[in-house]
């Protein structure tokens, strides 16, 4: 079974579309990973706070 030129071109375009989608998903995943690495560690700094309190009575 031989494919005609149009069928071969259609398969080629489909493969190119799948490759573009794969590259796009890889880039989005990498950007998300980098964003998480930078923004995922936003724990506040812990410091001791002491203040004297006077009670009435």
N, C-alpha and C positions, 0 to 999 in steps of 0.2 A: 504494500500500500504506500504510494507516494503522495506526499503533500504538495498541493499547489503552492505557487509563490504567495498568494494572498493568505492561505492558511498558515504558512511558515512565518510570514510577517506578523500575523495576528498572535501567534504563539510567542514570537520574539517580544512584541509589545507587552504582552501579559507578563512575561518573565521580567522585563525591565520594570514594570509597575510593581511587581512583588519585591524586587531588589531595592527599589526606591523606598518602599514602605519599610522594609527591614532596616535600611540605613537610617531612616527617619526615627524609627522606634529605638534604635541603638543610641542615636544622638540625644533623644529625649530622656532615655534612661540614664545616660552619662550626666546630663545636666541636672537631673533630679538627684543623682548620687552626690554630685559636687555640692548642690544646694543643701542637701541634708548634712553633709560633712561640715559645712560652714555654719548652718543655722541650727543644727540639731543639738549643739552643746551650749545652750543659752541659760545654764543654771546661774542663779544669782550668787554673788560673792557673799559668804557668810561672815558676819562680824558680830562680836559681842557688844551689846548695848546695855549700859547700866545707868539708871537715873534714880536719885534719892526721892523717896515719897514720904511726905509728912502727913500723918493721920491726925484728924481733929479728935480731941476728947481725952 
